[in-house]
Amino acid sequence: MVKAPMDEEAFDRSEYRKADRQFRAAERELPHDAVSALAREVVRRLAFRMPRTVNKEDLPTATDIDLLCAALLSEKRDSAADQFILAARRDGVPVDAIYLGYVAGAARRLGQMWDNDEISFIDVTLACGKLYRIIRGLRHVIAPGILAERDEWPAMFALVPGETHTLGIEIATDVFRREGWDVDMMVGLGHEMLVDQSDQRNYRAIVLVANSDDMIESLTRLVLAIRISHPLAHLVVAGNILDHHPDILELVGADAMIKDIETAVSALRHVIEDP
């Protein structure tokens, strides 16, 4: 199975490479605890996506999960897990079974191995980075199952958890609403509540606002969590944090930035309308 070629039509190579760069940048620039939190986020967000309507015969066996985890943990063959997943897809395994069976199953197994000290921190961050880039590569084929029951909404503006300066996001929300945009604003929510609230609708764009340099770790973790639950949303960063991190898009894995309120409406419209 693992020797099958990649299915070019099923795989978004641009997002795959972006996800790979993000994890590498995080490992370089963020402290150990922050990188550990990112790995935990991947494991937890994916592990609890349980099969519902998937046929049992399409679900992976324990041996399949062992083989996938071995591929994810391989240091010699960086693309072994990619080949494994795409070969399963090529062999006719339904998308729901890939996502809810193989990916979620591997995430659960990795979490168990980590908790039991069977694998090191370096091992698990390597594996989680690979798992994350795979689901980003498959975002177009897994998105319909994730977003099917959500109503579409133009945008959500959210203050990054821990950020206390609300004036900027309030002004921005008012400006957009005056321009006719029907947007939701989320302020004062913790990480879990914010992700849960964002799951209620299929937002075309999610603007995350942070001002303090101390918010970079929270912002990175939030982007990663939302990427998993919103495969197709455009994620945009705004606020004074842009002044401190010129490379912020690569580090946090966002798509674009809004630098000032004067150009915010046109900038976001461009992001949403860009194919």
Summary of the structure (lengths in Angstrom):
residues: 275
radius of gyration: 18.8
end to end distance: 33.8
largest distance: 56.7
contacts: 901
relative contact order: 0.14
helix: 59%
strand: 10%
